[in-house]
C-alpha cells in the first residue's frame, strides 16, 4: 500500500511538471495569480473521479496505478474522499460514522464512510485514506484532513503541503486544473462526445496534454498527459453526478479536536 501511494505521489509531481512545460509557466505562478483575481463562477458539483497512471521504468518495469475519489465542490469548499476496496472495509460497516452512510445513490457518503473505517486501522497519519477538506477564505487557502473515527481535524501548515501531495493551489483543487491554463491550451479538432465540452490539446518537446473541458460546469471531464515515447501516461476521468448531496460533511465537525500535522511526527 505504501508503494502504491508513493508511486501515485510521484505521478502527480510528473504531471504537474509536464503541465507547466506545456503552458510555459511555473506550476505555482498560475495558482498564485488566480487566487488574487476573482475566480470564474462555477456551479456546485458532486463528482466521481477516476485516476489511471502508467510509468515505464529504466529497468523495463511497467507500473500501473488506478484509484477513485469522490469530490464535493461548493463555494469556498472542496471535499475529497478516496474510494476504498470493499474487502478492505469488510467487517467495519457497524462503525461507518453514522446511519446515513449509504443513502446517497451516487456513492459520495459511501466513500466517506469507507475512508473513515479504514483509516481507523492505522495509528499513523495517512493522508491518502483520510477525507481532505480545502477551503478558501478571502485569498487564503486552508487544508485539513478529517478523522471521523477519532473526531479530529488535522490542519496542514503550508510548509507541510508537499508531505500531503498538495500544491497549494485553490484553482487546482476547485477546478481540478487551473482555468488560466485551459485558456492557454489551444482548441483541438477532436470531436467532443459531450455537448458543451471542447477538447484542448498541445504537444511540446515530446510531451502532450489533452483536456476535455466543460465550459458550463467549469470542470475537466478528461485529462490526458504523457510523453510520446510512452514512458509515462496519466488519465483522469471526471463524472458529474446527477444529484447533489445535501448533508455536507464539513458542517458536521462540531466538537472535533483540532490537531496539526506536526502532532503525528515521531
C-alpha positions, 0 to 999 in steps of 0.5 A: 500500500505504501508503494502504491501511494508513493508511486501515485505521489510521484505521478502527480509531481510528473504531471504537474511538471509536464503541465507547466512545460506545456503552458510555459509557466511555473506550476505555482505562478498560475495558482498564485495569480488566480487566487488574487483575481476573482475566480470564474463562477462555477456551479456546485458539483458532486463528482466521481473521479477516476485516476489511471497512471502508467510509468515505464521504468529504466529497468523495463518495469511497467507500473500501473496505478488506478484509484477513485475519489469522490469530490464535493465542490461548493463555494469556498469548499472542496471535499475529497474522499478516496474510494476504498476496496470493499474487502478492505472495509469488510467487517467495519460497516457497524462503525461507518460514522453514522446511519446515513452512510449509504443513502446517497445513490451516487456513492459520495457518503459511501466513500466517506464512510469507507475512508473513515473505517479504514483509516481507523486501522492505522495509528499513523497519519495517512493522508491518502485514506483520510477525507481532505477538506480545502477551503478558501477564505478571502485569498487564503487557502486552508487544508485539513484532513478529517478523522471521523473515527477519532473526531479530529481535524488535522490542519496542514501548515503550508510548509507541510503541503508537499508531505500531503501531495498538495500544491497549494493551489485553490484553482487546482483543487476547485477546478481540478486544473487551473482555468488560466491554463485551459485558456492557454491550451489551444482548441483541438479538432477532436470531436467532443462526445459531450455537448458543451465540452471542447477538447484542448490539446498541445504537444511540446518537446515530446510531451502532450496534454489533452483536456476535455473541458466543460465550459458550463460546469467549469470542470475537466471531464478528461485529462490526458498527459504523457510523453510520446515515447510512452514512458509515462501516461496519466488519465483522469476521468471526471463524472458529474453526478446527477444529484447533489448531496445535501448533508455536507460533511464539513458542517458536521465537525462540531466538537472535533479536536483540532490537531496539526500535522506536526502532532503525528511526527515521531 
